[in-house]
């Protein structure tokens, strides 16, 4: 959701309000509302003991659900009002989520918070380069939020440093690999 909102705030391309709403509302529903409902269902079914999803096995279903919802956004929402930048942002998110799912299956835990923030940071950098605009304040704020989130995850003992770095690198590199298709 943050990447989609960032795109519409940053883009110099004209997009009518209907197009923005046609993208942002379904993306909000599919990336915020449905995951919250899914978590509540998983918790009631006993498949999630807490919001931290500390045991690795509890992360499997949320990652699969997230992957499915991102695929719905990619194939159903974005084609209605096609914008290459948003399309490849979600391709990068799908690649990052799939990489985290693969890492989970290989018994390697990574920070999903840092994966998302790493993706957003690289996307903001790419948007700045693509549209040739100065959004250093947004990039700096995102970098600060990355640092604060990483510190908080370590402080809360939700992750160790390696898991934080792995998550950030997965997110950052997934967006970096999509740049050559739209930049």
Backbone as ProteinMPNN parsed JSONL, in Angstrom:
{"seq_chain_A": "XXXXXXXXXXXXXXXXXXXXXXXXXXXXXXXXXXXXXXXXXXXXXXXXXXXXXXXXXXXXXXXXXXXXXXXXXXXXXXXXXXXXXXXXXXXXXXXXXXXXXXXXXXXXXXXXXXXXXXXXXXXXXXXXXXXXXXXXXXXXXXXXXXXXXXXXXXXXXXXXXXXXXXXXXXXXXXXXXXXXXXX", "coords_chain_A": {"N_chain_A": [[0.825, -1.189, 0.0], [1.955, 1.246, 0.78], [3.886, 1.689, -1.187], [2.293, 1.976, -3.469], [0.792, 4.25, -2.836], [2.912, 6.041, -2.596], [3.77, 6.09, -5.246], [1.618, 7.429, -6.575], [1.757, 9.888, -5.309], [4.218, 10.839, -6.114], [4.514, 10.634, -8.906], [4.837, 12.404, -11.968], [3.149, 12.027, -14.02], [-0.063, 12.47, -15.436], [-2.869, 11.378, -13.748], [-6.172, 10.607, -13.478], [-8.457, 11.132, -10.709], [-10.226, 9.017, -10.455], [-8.791, 6.891, -11.539], [-6.683, 6.701, -9.721], [-8.115, 6.055, -7.383], [-9.217, 3.707, -8.331], [-7.053, 2.059, -8.297], [-5.865, 2.336, -5.709], [-7.858, 1.755, -3.716], [-8.698, -1.055, -4.128], [-6.138, -2.18, -3.761], [-5.565, -1.426, -1.14], [-7.564, -2.857, 0.202], [-6.828, -5.497, -0.464], [-4.209, -5.698, 0.52], [-4.155, -4.82, 3.129], [-6.677, -4.937, 4.627], [-7.777, -7.599, 4.104], [-5.505, -9.248, 4.85], [-5.493, -8.672, 7.641], [-7.968, -9.728, 8.437], [-7.49, -12.359, 7.709], [-5.453, -13.005, 9.5], [-6.887, -12.917, 11.896], [-8.61, -15.071, 11.486], [-6.728, -17.186, 11.253], [-5.702, -17.085, 13.817], [-7.943, -17.782, 15.351], [-8.266, -20.382, 14.459], [-6.133, -21.546, 15.604], [-3.715, -21.546, 14.346], [-2.006, -19.473, 14.531], [-0.342, -18.125, 17.159], [0.338, -15.677, 18.251], [0.694, -12.195, 17.334], [3.307, -11.905, 16.614], [4.199, -14.206, 15.387], [6.158, -16.114, 16.154], [7.145, -18.934, 16.199], [8.564, -20.646, 13.455], [6.91, -22.237, 11.863], [4.437, -21.044, 12.038], [4.538, -18.969, 10.278], [4.143, -19.867, 7.739], [1.448, -20.111, 6.597], [0.529, -17.339, 6.636], [2.426, -16.247, 4.832], [1.856, -17.645, 2.456], [-0.783, -16.819, 2.036], [-0.335, -14.066, 1.731], [1.247, -14.081, -0.588], [-0.62, -15.075, -2.436], [-2.544, -12.981, -2.362], [-1.012, -10.823, -3.302], [-0.534, -11.72, -5.884], [-3.125, -11.588, -6.884], [-3.48, -8.808, -6.855], [-1.549, -8.137, -8.758], [-2.448, -9.424, -11.127], [-5.157, -8.79, -11.368], [-5.856, -6.204, -10.386], [-3.902, -4.201, -11.137], [-3.766, -4.468, -14.045], [-6.174, -3.213, -14.833], [-5.836, -0.433, -14.72], [-3.274, 0.152, -16.097], [-0.04, 0.691, -15.01], [3.303, 0.799, -15.457], [5.284, 1.142, -13.5], [4.017, 0.579, -11.038], [3.202, -2.018, -11.573], [5.652, -3.464, -11.793], [6.628, -2.969, -9.269], [4.972, -4.552, -7.69], [5.623, -7.007, -8.804], [8.223, -7.237, -7.854], [7.648, -7.326, -5.086], [6.264, -9.755, -4.984], [8.303, -11.501, -5.758], [10.043, -11.137, -3.589], [8.447, -12.03, -1.454], [8.07, -14.685, -2.22], [10.731, -15.522, -2.079], [11.184, -15.287, 0.674], [9.369, -17.187, 1.549], [10.512, -19.491, 0.44], [12.944, -19.426, 1.85], [11.929, -19.873, 4.398], [10.969, -22.496, 4.115], [13.396, -23.718, 3.854], [14.248, -23.588, 6.387], [15.31, -21.151, 7.216], [15.01, -18.211, 8.824], [13.642, -15.016, 8.204], [13.318, -11.436, 8.459], [10.203, -10.173, 7.926], [9.219, -7.634, 8.153], [11.46, -6.077, 7.565], [11.909, -6.948, 4.992], [9.717, -5.85, 3.606], [10.169, -3.099, 4.093], [12.707, -2.781, 2.953], [12.078, -3.262, 0.279], [10.355, -1.089, -0.207], [12.105, 1.078, 0.2], [14.018, 0.743, -1.898], [12.287, 1.004, -4.063], [11.419, 3.662, -3.792], [13.844, 4.969, -4.273], [14.266, 4.178, -6.921], [11.999, 5.345, -8.142], [12.63, 8.034, -7.792], [14.894, 8.274, -9.432], [13.805, 7.475, -11.898], [11.715, 9.345, -12.493], [13.188, 11.586, -12.339], [13.196, 13.339, -10.112], [13.524, 15.076, -7.004], [13.331, 13.404, -4.193], [14.529, 13.192, -1.744], [13.958, 13.627, 0.941], [11.835, 11.898, 1.472], [13.1, 9.471, 0.917], [15.116, 9.564, 2.842], [13.533, 9.572, 5.168], [12.35, 7.049, 4.914], [14.636, 5.458, 5.101], [15.365, 6.045, 7.734], [13.129, 4.977, 9.042], [13.509, 2.306, 8.374], [15.833, 1.769, 9.86], [14.864, 2.252, 12.469], [12.845, 0.306, 12.636], [14.363, -2.039, 12.367], [15.973, -1.855, 14.639], [13.992, -1.947, 16.619], [12.936, -4.526, 16.188], [15.128, -6.103, 16.887], [15.496, -5.257, 19.55], [13.094, -6.126, 20.707], [13.578, -8.743, 20.63], [12.603, -10.232, 18.539], [13.863, -10.932, 16.267], [17.188, -11.877, 15.192], [20.309, -10.252, 14.331], [21.203, -11.274, 11.856], [18.852, -12.29, 10.669], [17.439, -9.932, 10.312], [19.092, -8.562, 8.476], [19.048, -10.382, 6.32], [16.307, -10.302, 5.612], [16.068, -7.578, 4.847], [17.88, -7.443, 2.685], [16.721, -9.267, 0.885], [14.29, -7.942, 0.261], [15.252, -5.472, -0.769], [16.912, -6.278, -2.934], [15.045, -7.623, -4.527], [13.462, -5.593, -5.591], [15.446, -4.176, -6.871], [16.176, -5.924, -8.911], [13.99, -5.749, -10.616], [14.133, -3.284, -11.758], [15.423, -2.97, -14.252], [13.453, -3.485, -16.089], [11.559, -1.461, -16.097], [12.742, 1.015, -15.625]], "CA_chain_A": [[0.0, 0.0, 0.0], [2.816, 2.425, 0.876], [4.508, 1.891, -2.491], [1.267, 2.465, -4.389], [0.519, 5.627, -2.45], [4.108, 6.796, -2.964], [3.766, 6.278, -6.698], [0.665, 8.465, -6.972], [2.212, 11.164, -4.777], [5.466, 11.236, -6.749], [4.49, 10.616, -10.37], [4.432, 13.617, -12.687], [2.158, 11.639, -15.017], [-1.437, 12.791, -15.05], [-3.769, 10.247, -13.53], [-7.402, 11.117, -12.864], [-8.777, 10.645, -9.371], [-10.876, 7.715, -10.589], [-7.736, 5.895, -11.751], [-5.99, 6.533, -8.448], [-9.014, 5.302, -6.508], [-9.369, 2.38, -8.91], [-5.882, 1.278, -7.893], [-5.566, 2.37, -4.278], [-8.862, 1.089, -2.888], [-8.53, -2.513, -4.127], [-4.828, -2.532, -3.195], [-5.728, -1.304, 0.314], [-8.379, -3.993, 0.673], [-6.097, -6.756, -0.628], [-2.929, -5.75, 1.229], [-4.3, -4.43, 4.53], [-7.898, -5.445, 5.256], [-7.86, -9.066, 4.035], [-4.514, -9.872, 5.738], [-5.93, -8.565, 9.038], [-9.034, -10.719, 8.623], [-6.834, -13.669, 7.628], [-4.76, -13.238, 10.766], [-7.903, -13.232, 12.906], [-9.062, -16.437, 11.205], [-5.635, -18.092, 11.622], [-5.606, -17.102, 15.279], [-9.086, -18.565, 15.846], [-8.027, -21.782, 14.108], [-4.981, -22.021, 16.364], [-2.534, -21.603, 13.478], [-1.155, -18.337, 14.897], [-0.504, -17.935, 18.601], [0.433, -14.244, 18.542], [0.955, -11.374, 16.159], [4.731, -12.001, 16.295], [4.433, -15.429, 14.608], [7.504, -16.512, 16.559], [7.583, -20.2, 15.605], [8.676, -20.55, 11.994], [5.797, -22.916, 11.195], [3.293, -20.137, 12.011], [4.714, -18.004, 9.195], [3.851, -20.5, 6.448], [0.139, -19.721, 6.062], [0.487, -15.916, 6.277], [3.214, -15.993, 3.618], [1.102, -18.172, 1.31], [-1.916, -15.907, 1.833], [0.229, -12.82, 1.207], [1.64, -14.337, -1.971], [-1.851, -15.15, -3.226], [-3.145, -11.65, -2.475], [-0.169, -10.014, -4.194], [-0.798, -12.182, -7.253], [-4.418, -11.016, -7.278], [-3.224, -7.397, -7.183], [-0.777, -8.064, -10.001], [-3.179, -9.88, -12.312], [-6.54, -8.298, -11.437], [-6.011, -4.777, -10.085], [-2.997, -3.371, -11.941], [-4.115, -4.404, -15.471], [-7.304, -2.322, -15.089], [-5.264, 0.906, -14.95], [-1.887, -0.297, -16.16], [1.112, 1.563, -14.832], [4.462, -0.1, -15.415], [6.003, 1.287, -12.232], [3.297, -0.192, -10.019], [3.219, -3.427, -11.962], [6.932, -4.071, -11.428], [6.754, -2.916, -7.809], [4.315, -5.746, -7.162], [6.437, -8.154, -9.228], [9.302, -7.303, -6.871], [7.1, -7.802, -3.807], [5.975, -11.187, -5.124], [9.596, -12.197, -5.735], [10.552, -11.089, -2.213], [7.613, -12.912, -0.626], [8.41, -16.061, -2.608], [12.065, -15.808, -1.537], [11.016, -15.502, 2.117], [8.695, -18.483, 1.7], [11.547, -20.494, 0.17], [13.857, -19.417, 2.993], [11.219, -20.515, 5.506], [10.967, -23.93, 3.854], [14.771, -24.162, 4.066], [14.498, -23.385, 7.818], [16.011, -19.89, 7.429], [14.018, -17.201, 9.179], [14.03, -13.655, 7.837], [12.389, -10.42, 8.931], [9.261, -9.726, 6.894], [9.158, -6.18, 8.267], [12.594, -5.511, 6.834], [11.698, -7.244, 3.571], [8.809, -4.829, 3.084], [10.806, -1.79, 4.121], [13.774, -2.784, 1.946], [11.412, -3.109, -1.016], [9.867, 0.283, -0.315], [13.258, 1.976, 0.056], [14.558, 0.636, -3.256], [11.27, 1.524, -4.97], [11.492, 5.12, -3.724], [15.071, 5.37, -4.966], [14.023, 3.98, -8.35], [11.061, 6.386, -8.591], [13.381, 9.291, -7.841], [15.735, 8.225, -10.63], [12.945, 7.337, -13.072], [11.014, 10.593, -12.788], [14.18, 12.654, -12.199], [12.735, 14.286, -9.111], [14.242, 15.016, -5.746], [12.52, 12.974, -3.049], [15.501, 12.75, -0.741], [13.357, 13.624, 2.277], [11.084, 10.64, 1.584], [14.087, 8.386, 0.97], [15.749, 9.658, 4.161], [12.547, 9.131, 6.16], [12.225, 5.6, 4.77], [15.868, 4.892, 5.65], [15.244, 6.167, 9.18], [12.127, 3.995, 9.475], [14.174, 0.995, 8.28], [16.708, 1.641, 11.025], [14.04, 2.147, 13.672], [12.182, -1.006, 12.633], [15.386, -3.059, 12.631], [16.337, -1.732, 16.049], [12.863, -2.426, 17.418], [12.836, -5.982, 16.059], [16.219, -6.677, 17.686], [15.208, -4.944, 20.949], [12.004, -6.991, 21.155], [14.067, -10.111, 20.467], [11.795, -10.909, 17.53], [14.832, -11.415, 15.276], [18.586, -11.539, 15.437], [20.829, -9.355, 13.276], [21.27, -11.971, 10.564], [17.494, -12.357, 10.115], [17.127, -8.564, 9.893], [19.86, -8.287, 7.25], [18.524, -11.248, 5.25], [15.027, -9.742, 5.18], [16.292, -6.314, 4.137], [18.539, -7.727, 1.399], [15.732, -9.893, -0.003], [13.391, -6.901, -0.21], [15.986, -4.493, -1.568], [17.35, -6.881, -4.199], [13.903, -7.976, -5.374], [13.105, -4.382, -6.345], [16.588, -3.825, -7.723], [16.16, -6.794, -10.102], [12.909, -5.372, -11.541], [14.385, -1.954, -12.316], [15.814, -2.975, -15.657], [12.271, -3.647, -16.934], [10.724, -0.271, -16.158], [13.484, 2.272, -15.444]], "C_chain_A": [[0.869, 1.251, 0.0], [3.482, 2.727, -0.46], [3.528, 2.451, -3.506], [0.946, 3.919, -4.102], [1.698, 6.524, -2.824], [4.137, 7.086, -4.458], [2.846, 7.427, -7.097], [1.021, 9.834, -6.403], [3.397, 11.718, -5.556], [5.347, 11.417, -8.26], [4.085, 11.964, -10.976], [3.4, 13.306, -13.784], [0.765, 12.006, -14.512], [-2.213, 11.494, -14.871], [-5.016, 10.787, -12.84], [-7.667, 10.455, -11.509], [-9.442, 9.272, -9.414], [-9.845, 6.604, -10.767], [-6.977, 5.637, -10.454], [-6.841, 5.713, -7.477], [-9.21, 3.879, -6.995], [-8.194, 1.473, -8.605], [-5.759, 1.199, -6.374], [-6.583, 1.629, -3.414], [-8.741, -0.434, -2.925], [-7.189, -2.958, -3.53], [-4.898, -2.451, -1.672], [-6.498, -2.493, 0.877], [-7.571, -5.289, 0.634], [-4.799, -6.831, 0.174], [-3.016, -5.343, 2.697], [-5.493, -5.129, 5.183], [-7.942, -6.977, 5.267], [-6.76, -9.748, 4.854], [-4.89, -9.775, 7.22], [-7.029, -9.578, 9.357], [-8.445, -12.129, 8.603], [-6.112, -14.005, 8.918], [-5.756, -13.628, 11.859], [-8.414, -14.663, 12.727], [-7.988, -17.448, 11.62], [-5.497, -18.194, 13.142], [-6.745, -17.928, 15.877], [-8.928, -20.055, 15.553], [-6.846, -22.379, 14.871], [-3.715, -22.133, 15.531], [-1.587, -20.43, 13.702], [-1.4, -18.057, 16.37], [-0.431, -16.466, 18.997], [0.745, -13.505, 17.247], [2.429, -11.47, 15.722], [5.061, -13.219, 15.433], [5.833, -15.977, 14.874], [7.938, -17.877, 16.023], [7.553, -20.112, 14.08], [7.48, -21.179, 11.286], [4.56, -22.017, 11.122], [3.373, -19.133, 10.867], [4.298, -18.562, 7.833], [2.536, -20.009, 5.854], [0.048, -18.22, 5.752], [1.293, -15.585, 5.015], [2.49, -16.493, 2.37], [-0.083, -17.265, 0.995], [-1.435, -14.596, 1.215], [0.624, -12.97, -0.255], [0.416, -14.393, -2.887], [-2.495, -13.79, -3.424], [-2.333, -10.735, -3.38], [-0.351, -10.438, -5.649], [-2.139, -11.661, -7.761], [-4.247, -9.546, -7.651], [-2.541, -7.294, -8.538], [-1.618, -8.396, -11.225], [-4.589, -9.317, -12.439], [-6.667, -6.79, -11.241], [-5.177, -3.915, -11.024], [-3.383, -3.355, -13.42], [-5.285, -3.478, -15.794], [-6.845, -0.905, -15.41], [-3.749, 0.732, -15.021], [-0.901, 0.845, -15.982], [2.313, 0.651, -14.602], [5.174, -0.044, -14.071], [5.329, 0.482, -11.12], [3.332, -1.685, -10.303], [4.514, -4.084, -11.493], [7.242, -3.945, -9.941], [6.135, -4.173, -7.201], [5.016, -7.023, -7.628], [7.589, -8.336, -8.24], [8.827, -7.793, -5.514], [6.786, -9.29, -3.85], [7.267, -11.988, -5.077], [10.155, -12.237, -4.316], [9.762, -12.026, -1.298], [7.908, -14.375, -0.936], [9.78, -16.453, -2.059], [11.996, -16.053, -0.025], [10.325, -16.829, 2.392], [9.688, -19.617, 1.458], [12.538, -20.575, 1.331], [13.219, -20.11, 4.201], [11.21, -22.033, 5.342], [12.356, -24.543, 4.035], [15.222, -23.922, 5.508], [15.358, -22.153, 8.104], [14.945, -18.834, 7.676], [14.526, -15.834, 8.749], [12.94, -12.684, 8.276], [11.501, -9.944, 7.789], [9.066, -8.214, 6.961], [10.262, -5.551, 7.416], [12.51, -5.813, 5.345], [10.814, -6.17, 2.949], [9.442, -3.454, 3.042], [11.961, -1.69, 3.127], [13.209, -2.612, 0.546], [10.961, -1.672, -1.224], [11.016, 1.265, -0.525], [13.815, 1.931, -1.357], [13.573, 1.193, -4.273], [11.28, 3.05, -4.968], [12.729, 5.649, -4.447], [14.875, 5.264, -6.477], [13.042, 5.019, -8.907], [11.751, 7.729, -8.719], [14.243, 9.367, -9.104], [14.864, 8.252, -11.89], [12.29, 8.657, -13.471], [11.916, 11.816, -12.685], [13.682, 13.754, -11.27], [13.468, 14.04, -7.803], [13.269, 14.638, -4.632], [13.436, 12.453, -1.939], [14.921, 12.744, 0.667], [12.577, 12.325, 2.487], [12.043, 9.456, 1.697], [14.782, 8.379, 2.334], [14.804, 9.173, 5.259], [12.383, 7.615, 6.112], [13.462, 4.892, 5.338], [15.834, 4.931, 7.178], [14.252, 5.14, 9.726], [12.702, 2.578, 9.398], [15.055, 0.759, 9.504], [15.934, 1.476, 12.314], [13.355, 0.784, 13.766], [13.179, -2.116, 12.952], [15.79, -3.042, 14.105], [15.232, -2.28, 16.944], [12.748, -3.948, 17.363], [13.927, -6.675, 16.877], [15.945, -6.459, 19.177], [14.121, -5.852, 21.517], [12.361, -8.477, 21.081], [13.181, -10.932, 19.521], [12.692, -11.521, 16.459], [16.236, -11.156, 15.783], [19.082, -10.698, 14.258], [20.861, -10.016, 11.909], [19.895, -12.023, 9.899], [17.037, -10.99, 9.608], [17.807, -8.266, 8.555], [19.34, -9.123, 6.084], [17.208, -10.694, 4.714], [15.201, -8.471, 4.372], [16.894, -6.565, 2.752], [17.559, -8.363, 0.42], [14.808, -8.833, -0.577], [14.067, -5.923, -1.148], [16.36, -5.063, -2.928], [16.183, -7.255, -5.116], [13.435, -6.771, -6.184], [14.224, -3.985, -7.301], [16.588, -4.656, -9.002], [15.048, -6.41, -11.08], [13.172, -4.042, -12.238], [14.683, -1.97, -13.802], [14.614, -3.107, -16.598], [11.437, -2.377, -17.033], [11.48, 1.046, -16.035], [14.099, 2.744, -16.744]], "O_chain_A": [[0.561, 2.216, -0.7], [3.628, 3.892, -0.829], [3.889, 3.307, -4.314], [0.839, 4.73, -5.022], [1.505, 7.638, -3.312], [4.485, 8.188, -4.881], [3.241, 8.301, -7.869], [0.619, 10.851, -6.969], [3.564, 12.934, -5.65], [6.02, 12.275, -8.831], [3.111, 12.581, -10.545], [2.849, 14.219, -14.398], [0.459, 11.872, -13.327], [-2.208, 10.626, -15.744], [-4.934, 11.356, -11.751], [-7.166, 9.37, -11.216], [-9.245, 8.457, -8.513], [-9.997, 5.513, -10.219], [-6.666, 4.491, -10.128], [-6.344, 4.79, -6.832], [-9.351, 2.953, -6.196], [-8.324, 0.25, -8.65], [-5.569, 0.117, -5.819], [-6.198, 0.941, -2.469], [-8.686, -1.062, -1.867], [-7.116, -3.994, -2.87], [-4.35, -3.312, -0.982], [-6.123, -3.06, 1.903], [-7.615, -6.085, 1.573], [-4.333, -7.929, 0.477], [-2.045, -5.504, 3.436], [-5.332, -5.833, 6.181], [-8.124, -7.584, 6.323], [-7.045, -10.751, 5.509], [-4.628, -10.709, 7.979], [-7.019, -10.205, 10.416], [-8.85, -12.989, 9.385], [-6.148, -15.145, 9.381], [-5.509, -14.544, 12.643], [-8.625, -15.379, 13.706], [-8.296, -18.451, 12.263], [-5.21, -19.265, 13.678], [-6.525, -18.693, 16.816], [-9.405, -20.894, 16.317], [-6.594, -23.581, 14.79], [-2.742, -22.751, 15.965], [-0.496, -20.391, 13.134], [-2.528, -17.784, 16.78], [-1.064, -16.052, 19.968], [1.022, -14.112, 16.212], [2.755, -11.147, 14.58], [6.119, -13.249, 14.804], [6.591, -16.264, 13.947], [9.016, -17.972, 15.437], [6.617, -19.564, 13.498], [7.077, -20.709, 10.223], [3.719, -22.202, 10.242], [2.368, -18.509, 10.525], [4.123, -17.803, 6.881], [2.515, -19.537, 4.718], [-0.466, -17.856, 4.694], [0.883, -14.737, 4.222], [2.514, -15.828, 1.335], [-0.358, -16.976, -0.169], [-2.055, -14.079, 0.286], [0.364, -12.081, -1.066], [0.422, -13.824, -3.978], [-2.946, -13.47, -4.524], [-2.902, -9.955, -4.144], [-0.324, -9.596, -6.548], [-2.271, -11.331, -8.939], [-4.804, -9.088, -8.649], [-2.91, -6.462, -9.366], [-1.513, -7.722, -12.25], [-5.165, -9.363, -13.526], [-7.513, -6.161, -11.878], [-5.704, -2.991, -11.644], [-3.331, -2.283, -14.022], [-5.386, -2.999, -16.924], [-7.414, -0.252, -16.284], [-3.031, 1.126, -14.102], [-0.93, 1.834, -16.715], [2.331, -0.159, -13.675], [5.619, -1.072, -13.561], [5.999, -0.212, -10.355], [3.473, -2.504, -9.395], [4.481, -5.142, -10.864], [8.029, -4.725, -9.405], [6.712, -4.783, -6.3], [5.001, -8.023, -6.911], [7.894, -9.458, -7.837], [9.51, -8.581, -4.859], [7.012, -10.007, -2.875], [7.328, -13.035, -4.432], [10.684, -13.263, -3.887], [10.34, -12.729, -0.47], [7.988, -15.205, -0.03], [9.971, -17.588, -1.623], [12.682, -16.937, 0.49], [10.656, -17.517, 3.357], [9.698, -20.599, 2.2], [12.926, -21.667, 1.746], [13.888, -20.841, 4.932], [11.417, -22.769, 6.307], [12.485, -25.73, 4.332], [16.407, -24.032, 5.825], [16.058, -22.108, 9.116], [14.082, -18.599, 6.83], [15.707, -15.529, 8.911], [11.783, -13.068, 8.442], [11.985, -9.382, 6.807], [8.78, -7.579, 5.946], [10.022, -4.618, 6.65], [12.985, -5.028, 4.525], [11.131, -5.642, 1.883], [9.275, -2.72, 2.068], [12.172, -0.638, 2.524], [13.784, -1.903, -0.28], [11.163, -1.103, -2.297], [10.91, 2.181, -1.34], [14.06, 2.978, -1.956], [13.993, 1.8, -5.258], [11.163, 3.669, -6.026], [12.662, 6.658, -5.148], [15.273, 6.158, -7.223], [13.231, 5.517, -10.017], [11.484, 8.48, -9.657], [14.306, 10.407, -9.76], [15.164, 8.978, -12.838], [12.309, 9.04, -14.641], [11.476, 12.943, -12.913], [13.739, 14.94, -11.597], [13.962, 12.944, -7.538], [12.477, 15.467, -4.185], [13.165, 11.438, -1.297], [15.342, 11.945, 1.504], [12.649, 11.722, 3.558], [11.814, 8.543, 2.491], [15.011, 7.317, 2.913], [15.217, 8.455, 6.169], [12.288, 6.968, 7.155], [13.343, 3.849, 5.98], [16.226, 3.968, 7.838], [14.508, 4.508, 10.751], [12.416, 1.745, 10.258], [15.025, -0.313, 10.108], [16.296, 0.659, 13.161], [13.291, 0.184, 14.839], [12.873, -3.028, 13.719], [15.929, -4.092, 14.733], [15.503, -2.992, 17.91], [12.49, -4.587, 18.383], [13.68, -7.715, 17.488], [16.138, -7.372, 19.98], [14.207, -6.294, 22.662], [11.558, -9.345, 21.423], [13.03, -12.144, 19.675], [12.326, -12.508, 15.822], [16.455, -10.335, 16.674], [18.344, -10.467, 13.3], [20.571, -9.367, 10.903], [19.788, -11.821, 8.689], [16.336, -10.897, 8.6], [17.172, -7.777, 7.62], [19.208, -8.613, 4.972], [17.011, -10.624, 3.501], [14.563, -8.297, 3.333], [16.464, -5.966, 1.766], [17.569, -8.024, -0.763], [14.562, -8.822, -1.783], [13.523, -5.581, -2.198], [16.152, -4.418, -3.956], [16.314, -7.209, -6.34], [13.051, -6.918, -7.345], [13.968, -3.514, -8.409], [16.956, -4.155, -10.065], [15.153, -6.718, -12.267], [12.496, -3.713, -13.213], [14.245, -1.083, -14.535], [14.751, -2.861, -17.796], [10.669, -2.233, -17.984], [10.91, 2.101, -16.315], [14.757, 3.784, -16.774]]}, "name": "protein", "num_of_chains": 1, "seq": "XXXXXXXXXXXXXXXXXXXXXXXXXXXXXXXXXXXXXXXXXXXXXXXXXXXXXXXXXXXXXXXXXXXXXXXXXXXXXXXXXXXXXXXXXXXXXXXXXXXXXXXXXXXXXXXXXXXXXXXXXXXXXXXXXXXXXXXXXXXXXXXXXXXXXXXXXXXXXXXXXXXXXXXXXXXXXXXXXXXXXXX"}
